[in-house]
């Protein structure tokens, strides 16, 4: 029940929802690309990504100097439901 509450809390933030929607469309993106899309600071974007990563909503992969994010597979059912609504 607590994990469900954390997921809903994470998805209740418009910036995090925008990140999820962006990653759904792009398949994967660097922190810089996400930052540019959101028009948000690198630090704030990284914090939002960390929240999503802790809940296994997004995956992180280090490629040389770049950190690439993508939606976790399989996508959590609640996240799938949210994606159909936004």
WOCOR-V620961 format. One line per field, one symbol per residue. psi: psi as a letter, one per 20 degrees, with the letter a starting at -180 (. if undefined). burial: 1 if it has 16 or more other C-alpha atoms within 10 Angstrom, else 0. A space follows every 50 residues. Layout:
psi = ???
burial = ???
This chain:
psi = hhhgghghggijphghhhgggghghigqqrhggggggilqqgggghgghg ghghjkhqqpppodiqppqrpqpqpphhggghhhh.
burial = 00000010011000111111111000011111011001000000110111 111011111100000001111000000010000000
